[in-house]
């Protein structure tokens, strides 16, 4: 795919993901939209990416952490506890699971793309690092601090912060 077409296609896919996030989860998930916008801006501005062999182990770890994080969030009722913090209605368990499982499928598909050196897969990897890792982890720490203790998803949220930070560092590090 030519670079201009690739940027346009990825931009449309990112915009669609943002629209679907807001349509499905409401404005309580708006920070994910911000994370996608930042990820796209960083992706579009970068010409060269680290080789797949350097990315795949930490990317796979980040996806596995997201799986554990989803399990903790669902089991502890994050879908019921978080939206009211922002004045929104709780999410149903099925909506929360469907939304997160769809993202896990996107992350898995992007892993295949990374293994093949496909540039658009790096956009998804950036979103996983920044939104699913760093933003998610910092958000859970803030929610736990606000609650004065545990908030659903806090344990694996801290782990997501660490692995997301490592993934972001590997993605954005200038070789040399």
C-alpha positions in Angstrom: 0.0 0.0 0.0 1.3 3.5 -0.8 2.2 5.7 2.2 -0.6 8.2 1.5 -3.2 5.5 1.1 -1.9 3.7 4.1 -2.2 6.9 6.3 -5.7 7.6 5.0 -6.9 4.0 5.6 -5.4 3.8 9.0 -6.9 7.2 9.8 -10.3 6.1 8.8 -10.0 2.9 10.8 -8.9 4.9 13.9 -11.8 7.3 13.4 -14.2 4.4 13.1 -12.8 2.8 16.3 -13.3 6.1 18.1 -16.8 6.4 16.9 -17.7 2.8 17.8 -16.1 3.3 21.2 -18.3 6.4 21.9 -21.4 4.7 20.4 -20.9 1.5 22.4 -19.5 2.7 25.7 -20.5 6.4 25.8 -18.4 9.3 26.9 -17.1 7.5 30.0 -14.7 5.8 27.5 -13.6 9.1 26.0 -10.0 8.8 27.2 -9.6 5.8 24.9 -10.6 8.1 22.0 -7.9 10.5 23.1 -5.4 7.7 23.4 -6.3 6.6 19.8 -5.9 10.2 18.6 -2.4 10.5 20.2 -1.4 7.1 18.9 -2.4 8.0 15.3 -0.6 11.3 15.5 2.6 9.5 16.7 2.2 6.8 14.1 1.6 9.2 11.2 4.7 11.2 12.2 7.0 8.2 12.2 8.7 6.7 9.2 10.6 3.8 10.6 9.6 1.2 13.2 11.6 -1.2 15.3 12.0 -4.7 13.8 9.2 -7.2 14.6 11.6 -9.5 16.5 12.2 -6.7 19.0 8.5 -5.9 19.4 6.7 -9.2 19.5 7.7 -10.6 22.9 6.7 -7.4 24.8 3.6 -7.0 22.6 2.5 -10.5 23.4 3.1 -9.8 27.1 1.0 -6.7 26.8 -1.9 -8.6 25.2 -1.7 -11.3 27.9 -1.8 -8.6 30.6 -4.9 -7.1 28.9 -6.5 -10.6 29.0 -5.8 -10.8 32.8 -6.9 -7.2 33.3 -10.2 -7.9 31.6 -10.7 -10.9 33.8 -10.0 -8.9 36.9 -12.2 -6.0 35.9 -15.1 -8.2 35.0 -14.8 -10.4 38.1 -14.6 -7.4 40.4 -17.4 -5.3 38.7 -15.5 -2.5 37.0 -18.3 -2.2 34.5 -20.7 -1.3 37.3 -18.3 0.7 39.4 -16.5 3.0 36.9 -19.1 4.7 34.8 -20.9 6.2 37.9 -17.6 7.8 38.9 -18.0 10.0 35.9 -21.8 10.4 36.3 -22.7 7.8 33.6 -24.9 4.8 33.8 -23.1 1.5 34.6 -22.3 -0.7 31.6 -23.9 -4.1 31.3 -21.6 -7.1 31.7 -22.3 -8.3 28.2 -21.6 -4.9 26.6 -18.4 -4.6 28.6 -17.2 -8.1 27.6 -18.1 -7.6 23.9 -16.3 -4.3 23.7 -13.1 -5.7 25.4 -13.2 -9.0 23.5 -13.4 -7.1 20.2 -10.3 -5.1 21.2 -8.5 -8.3 22.1 -9.3 -9.6 18.6 -7.9 -6.4 17.1 -4.8 -6.8 19.3 -4.4 -10.4 18.1 -4.7 -9.5 14.5 -2.2 -6.7 14.9 0.2 -9.2 16.4 0.1 -11.1 13.1 0.6 -7.8 11.3 3.6 -7.0 13.5 5.1 -10.4 12.8 4.9 -9.6 9.1 6.3 -6.1 9.5 3.0 -4.4 8.5 3.1 -0.7 9.3 -0.5 -0.3 10.4 0.0 -2.9 13.1 2.3 -0.5 14.8 -0.7 1.9 15.2 -2.5 -0.7 17.1 0.6 -1.5 19.2 0.9 2.2 20.1 -2.7 2.3 21.1 -2.2 -0.8 23.3 0.9 0.7 24.9 -0.6 4.2 25.5 -4.3 3.6 26.0 -4.4 0.0 27.2 -1.2 0.2 29.2 -0.1 3.6 30.4 -3.4 5.4 30.4 -5.3 2.4 31.8 -2.7 1.8 34.5 -2.6 5.5 35.6 -6.4 5.6 35.5 -6.6 2.6 37.8 -4.1 4.1 40.2 -6.0 7.3 40.3 -9.3 5.5 40.9 -7.8 3.4 43.7 -6.4 6.6 45.3 -9.8 8.2 45.0 -11.5 5.2 46.6 -8.9 5.1 49.4 -8.1 1.5 48.6 -8.8 -1.1 46.0 -10.9 -0.2 42.9 -11.9 -2.9 40.4 -9.0 -3.7 38.1 -6.3 -2.0 40.1 -4.0 -5.0 40.5 -3.6 -5.8 36.8 -4.0 -2.1 36.0 -0.6 -1.5 37.6 0.9 -4.4 35.6 -0.6 -2.9 32.4 1.1 0.4 33.3 4.5 -1.3 33.5 4.2 -3.4 30.4 2.6 -0.6 28.5 5.5 1.7 29.4 8.0 -0.9 28.2 6.1 -1.4 24.9 5.9 2.4 24.4 9.6 2.7 25.0 10.4 0.0 22.5 8.1 1.4 19.9 9.2 5.0 20.2 12.9 4.6 21.0 15.2 6.1 18.3 17.5 3.3 17.2 21.2 3.9 17.5 
